[in-house]
Amino acid sequence: MSLLKKLAGETAIYGMSSILSRLISYVLLTPYLTRWFVPEAYGIITLLFFYSGLLTVIYTYRMETAFFRFGSKEGQMDRTFSTASIAILSTTIVLSVSLLVFSGPISEALYLEDHREYVYWVVSIIAFDALAAIPFARLRLENRPIRFAIAKTLGILIYVGMIFFFLKLCPYLIEQGHDWASAIYQEEHRISYVFISNLLGSGIVMLILSPVYFKIRAVFDRGLFKQMIYYAAPLIIVSLAAVINQNIAYKLLEIWLPGGLEANRAAAGVFSASAKIAVLMSLFTQAFNYAAEPFFFRHVERSDSRHIYAQVGQAFAAVGSLAFLGIMLYLELIQFFIGKELRTGLSIVPILLMANLALGLYYNFAIWFKLKDQTKIGAYISIGGMAITFVVNLLLIPSIGYAGPAWATLACYVFMALASYLSGRYYYPIPYPMGRIAAYVLSALLFYGISVWIRPWLGDSLLLVLTINSLILLAYMLCFYWVERKSLLAMLGKN
């Protein structure tokens, strides 16, 4: 089987689990929680999950990527897995105990002094997720995406199911006179039940992955660990920057918009709704990254590895451009997934989609510094991207509102992609067909522009609009196939 076919198949499996998880979260959970909790309570949940994202980076300190780097070497997987697992287990215990000991001051700093238990739950969730990181990485490196997908999907199903059990079923049972439910559910602990549900989901995932830990030979190679931590340390900055770039817009809109707090939060809500649509592209990007990172490391010793990496970059650009065009041509149908009052921000969707496409290209171009042990350069690029995010937001938010973060996101990821590509040309040249990659993106924008130009003549008929846009999409696909059929056959052939 072609290596690209295999990568595409693994990406599809990772994508299915990611899409299912996001659909369950956004279609079922988000509407329910936003109606069940008052804004202040929902804000607490959002804030704590944001901090948990930052702490997860600290807990795992990118040891999973270091595992890919050193475990992909012949005969080194078991030793690397054992060393990484023992390291994560040890630091997780130390960090968790430290955070729990200082839970009082932490809860006070977060203005949650009356709810120290929130800190307990969040720390426990992070601990389970950290312990699952290396087993998940081993599944990816061993080409076992199905087990990976099952564990991920089951975790989110348990999380959502337990939330409905605690917040919906238990109150109903109490109303029906089942006194035993009163021992489980108490009105004042509703926020805790969200975290407890997440903890149960993470705990079950850890239980599913526990057999992977049985492969540990209790060997801790100090020399290997020093190499791994030196390699991974700059990637911590990369991950922290990624969390900030993806989540800081909501807070900056609240702070830097010229209106009052209520109006600013409303603008942030419009931006958030549009970002939910752009998630359709980020799901593809995330699924690709899950499959591609271990793929790159597994084949680094091949004589034609750089040619394969170039083909992967070209294939991603082609599929990503098609995804962009498909989402935009059917946006008038997709928009019904969000409330009517929040659809005023649909104009920023193409910007956010292009930003996610640029992020995917960055994942391709950035692989060189992971393969060449130059992760510090990746840290410099991420810091530059984060600086661009803040500067562009500062310049644009006061004047163009929620469109500012969209342009800031695009500028950040385009910079990171270009910086990774240009630096890679010097340190680890990969023959990416940049002309073709640019042509894919520009042609998708061109066909989208044709749709926008025709739109005023189509009236209010949704069926007519979708029919014309379907013809435009078909024309794009036919043109693409006609121009690239030889290249497609070459990529799908045996490598």
N, C-alpha and C positions, 0 to 999 in steps of 0.2 A: 504493500500500500504506500502511496506517496506520503512523504512526511507532512506536506501541507494538508493533505486530506485528513491525516491523523490529528493534526493540530486543530483543524476545523471541527472534527468530531468531538474532541475534548472541549473545545470552546463552546460548542452547542450544549453539551451536558452541563458544564459549569453555568452557562447562561440560563438553562432551564431552571436550575435551583435558585439562581439569583432572581430571575423574573418572578418565579412563584413566591419567593420570600417577599419581594417588594410588593407584589400584587396583594398578598395577604395583609401586609403591613398598611399599604396605602388605601386599598379598597375597603378593608374591614376595620382595621385597628384605628387608623388616624381619624376617620369620621366619627367613630364611636367615642374615642377619648376626648376629642375636641368638643363633643356635645355633653359628655358626662362630667367633665371637670370645668370649673370656672377658669378664666384666663390665667389668673395668678397661679393656681395649682398646676395647670398644664405647663406654665412657664417654668415652674420648679422642676418638673419631669424633664423638660427639654434641656434646661441648664445642666442638670446632673448627668444626663446622657452625653452632653457635650464634653464635660469634664472627664467622663469615663473613657471617651474616645482618646483624649490626650493621655490619660494615665495608662491606657492599654499599650500605647507606643512605648512608654517608659517601662512597663512590665515586661514586654517582649523584646525590647531594644533591638528589633529587626533581626533576631536570631534565626528566624525562618529563612530569610534571604541568605544569611551566612551558611545555613545548612544546605541550601541549594548549591552554593559556591563550592563548599568543601566536600559535601556528601555525594556530589555528582562524580567525583573522581573514582576511578576503578578501585574497588575493594575498601572504600572509606566510608560507605554509608552507615554501617552499624556503629563504628567508633564515633563518627560525627553526630549521629542521632543520640547516642548515649551521653556524649559530652554536652550537647545543647540541651537535652532534656533535664539532666542533673543541674545544669546552670539555671535554667528557667525555674525549676522546682525550688531551688535554694533561694533565689532572689525573690520569687513570689512569696515565700513564707516570710522573709525579712521585711519586704515592703508592706505586706498585708498586716503583719503584727504592728509595725510602726504606725501605719495609718489608723488602725483600730485603737492603739494606745492614745493617739492624739485626736481621736474623733471629736472630743469636746471642743478644742480650739478650732478644728476644721469646720464643724457645724456652726460655730459662732461666726467665723469668717464668712460663711455663706448665708448668714442671717437665718439659720435653721436650728438655733440652739435648743428649741423645744422638740426637735425631731432628729436626735442623734442617730436613731435607728436607720435613717436614710443612708448615712455614711456606711453603716454595717452592711446593708444590702448591696450597695454599689461596689464596695471593696470586694465582697464575696463574688459578685458577677465578674468583675475584672480578673480575679484570681482564677476562676474556672476557665474563662476565655483565654487567659495567658497559658494555662496548662494544656489547652487544646491546640495551641498554635503550632507546635512542632509535630505532633501527630498528623494534623491537617497537612503540614508541609511535606511529610513523608508520603502521604497518600498522593499528593500532586507529583512528587518526584518519581514515584513508582508507577505512574500512569494508572491510577485507580480513581478516576473522576466520579464513577457511579457511587461508590461508597462515600466519597466526599459530599456529593450532592444529597444523598439520603440523610446523612448526619445533619447537614445544614438545614435541609427542609424540615426534618423532624423537630429540630430545635425551635424553629419559628412557629411551627404548628402547636407545639406544647406551650410556648410563650403566649400565643394568642388565645389558645383554648383555656388556659388557666386564668387569663384576664377576664374572659367572659364567665368563667366559673365563679370567680371571686366577686366581681362587680355586678353581674346580672343574675346568675342562678342562685347564689346564696341569699341575696335580698328577697328574691321571689319565694324561696323555700321558707324563709322566716315569716313572710306574709301568710304563707299557707299553714303556719303553725308547727313547722319542724324545728324544734328547739335546738337540736344538735347543730344546726347551721349557725346559730348565734355564737357558738363557741369558736367558729371559724371567722365569721365576718363581723366587723365593727365599723360603723360609719366613719369614725374619725381616722381610720387607718387606710383609707382608700388609696392614697398615693403609695403607701408601702406595698399594697397588693400588686401594683404595676411592677415594682422592682422584684418582689418575691416571685412573680410569674416569670420574669426574665431569668432569675436565678435558677428556677426549676428547669427551664429550657436549656440553660447553659450546663446545668448539672447532668441532665440526660445525655447531652452531646458528649460530655466528658466520659460518661459511663459507656457510651457506644465506642468511643475511641480508646478506652482503657486497654483492650487487647494489644493495641499498637505499643503500649508501654511495656508489655511483657517481653518485647524484643530488646529491651535495654539490658546490656551486659554489666551494668554498674561499673563502667569504665569511664573515668574522667581524665582526659588527656589535657594536662595544664598547658603544654606547648600549643596544642591545637586550639584550645580555648582562647589563648592570647591572640592567635592569628584571627580567629573568628570575631572577637570583640573589637580588634583594631579595624577589621574590615567593616563591621556593622555600625560602629559608632557614628560615622557621618550620616548614615541612612536614618538615624533617629531624627536628625534635623530635617531630612527630606520628608519623613512621615509627619512630623509635627507641623511642618509648613503646609503639607497637603490638607491636614485636618483644619488648619486655620483658613487656608484659601477657600475651602469648600463650605465653611460655616460662618465666617466672620461677617458676611454681607448683611445678615439680619440685624446684628448689633450696630453696625456702622450706619445703616439706614435709620435706625432709631436715634442715633446720636447726631448725625450730620445733616439730616434733612432739616430745612428751615421751619417746618410746621411744628405743631404741638405734639405731645407724646402720643396721643390717640391717633392723630392723622399719620404720624410717622410709622406707627405699628400697622396701620391699615395698608400703607404702601409696602411695608415689609411682607404683609400677607399676600399682596398681589404678586410680588416678586417670588415668594415661596410657591404660589400656585403654578406660575409659569415654569419654575424650576422642576416641579413635579413632572411636567410634560417632558422636559429635557432629560429626565431620568431615563427615558426610553433609550436614549443614546448612551448614557453612562452605564446602563446594564450591559450593553454589548461591549463597551470598553472594559468594564470590570471582569466580565467573563473571559475576554481575550487575555487580560493580564494574568488571571488565575492559571490559564493553560500555557501562556507563552513563557512566563518567567522560568519555570522548571524546564520547559522545552529548550530554551536557549542554552541553559547550563548543560543539559544532557548531551547536546550535539556540538559542544565547543571544540572537541578534539577532532572532528571531521575535517578533512582537507578542504571540503567545499562549504564549510559552515557559514562563511561570510556571504557567499552567494545565496544560501538558504535564508539567512537573516534578511537579505535584501528582498527576496521574494515574499517573505512574511510581511515586511513593511508595505510592499506594493499591494499585496492582497488585502491588508487591513484598510489601506486608503481607499481601495475600490469598494469594499463592502461598506465601510463607514460613510462614504459619499452617497452610496445608494440608500443607506439607512436615513441619512439627512434628508434626501429628496423625498423618500417615501413618507416620512413623518410630516414634512411640511406640506406635501400635496394632499394629505388626508387630515390636516390640522382642523379643518372645519367640522370634522366628525370627532376627532380626538378631544376637541375642546369641551365636549359635553361631560367629560369626566370631572371637571371642576365646576364650581358654582358660577352662575351667570354674573354675579357681582364681582367676581375675581378674574373675568376674562378680558378686562381692559389691558392687561399686561401681555397679551399674546404676541405683541410686536417684538418682544425680546426673546421669544423662543428660538428663532433662527440663530441669534447671536450665541445663546447658551448651547445650542446643538453644535455649532461650529467650534465652540470652546471645548466641548467634550471630544470632538473629533481630533482637535489639536492635542488634547491630553493623551489620547490613544497613540498618536504619532510620537509623542514624547516617550511613552512606554517603549516603543520600538527603538527610537534613536538613543535612549538612555541606557540601553542594555550594555553598551560598550564599557561604561565605567564600573559596572558590576563584574563583567568578565575580566577586566584588566586590573582589578583591585584598586581603582581610582575613585572610590566612593566619596572622597572628600570633594572632588569636583562636582559630584551630584549635589552635595550639601551647598556649595557656593551657588549653583544654579537655582536651587530651591529658595535660598535666601533672596536672590535677585528677583525671583518670581513673587515672593511674598512682599518685597518692597514695592514692586509694580502694583500689586493688588491694593496696597494701602494708598499709594500716591494717586493712582487713577481714580479710586473711589473718592478720595479727598477732593480732587479736582472736579469730578463729574456729578457726584450725588447732589450737591447744593443746586446745580443748574438743571439737570435732567432727571433727577429723582431715581426711581428704582431701575431705570435703564443703565445707570452708572455702574452698579455691580456686575451687570451682564457684560458690558464692555471691558471692565476690569478683569473679569474672569477670562475673557477671550485674549486680552493682551498678555495676561500672566502665562497662559498655557502656550500661546504662540511663541513667546519669548523662550520658555523652557524647552519647547520642541526644537527651535532654531539653535539655541545655545548647545543643546545636547548633540545635534547633528553636526554643527561646525566644529565643536571640540572633538567629536568622534573622528572626524576626517583627519585630524592631526595624530591622535593617539591610537586609533583602531579603525582604519578606513573600511567601511562597508559600502559596496557599490549600489546604494539605493538609487533607483531610477527616479530622481527628483522631478524630471520633466513630466513623466507619466503621473506621478503622485499629484503634482500641481494641476495637471490636466483633469484628473478625476474630480478634484475639489471644485475647480473653476467651472467645469461642465455641469456639475450638479447645481451650482449657483446660477448658471445660465438658464438651465431648464426651469429652475424655480422662478427666475425672473420672468420667463415666458408665461408661467402660470399667473404671476402677479399682474402682468400686463394685460392678459386676456380677461381677468376676473371681473372688471367693471361691466363687461358686455354680457355676463352670464346671469345677471339678475339675482333673485333670492332663492332660486331652485337649488336645494342641496344636491338633489340627484344629478342635475345637469353639471354642477360644479365637480362632483366626484367623478362623473363619467369623463369629462374633459381632462381632468387631472390624471385619471387612470390611463388615458391615451398618451398623455405627456410622459408619464412614467414608463409606459411600454416603449415609446419612441426612444427614450433615454437608454433603456436596457438593450434595445435592438442596435442602436448606434454603438453602444459600448461593446457589445458582442462582435459586431462587424469589424471594429477597429482593433480589438484586443483578442480575437479568437485564437491567433497563433500563440500569443503570450499565455492565455488561459490554458491551452492544451499543454504547453511546456510546463507550467506550474503544477498542473494536476497529473503530470506524468510521473514516472518513477524517478526518485532522487537517489 
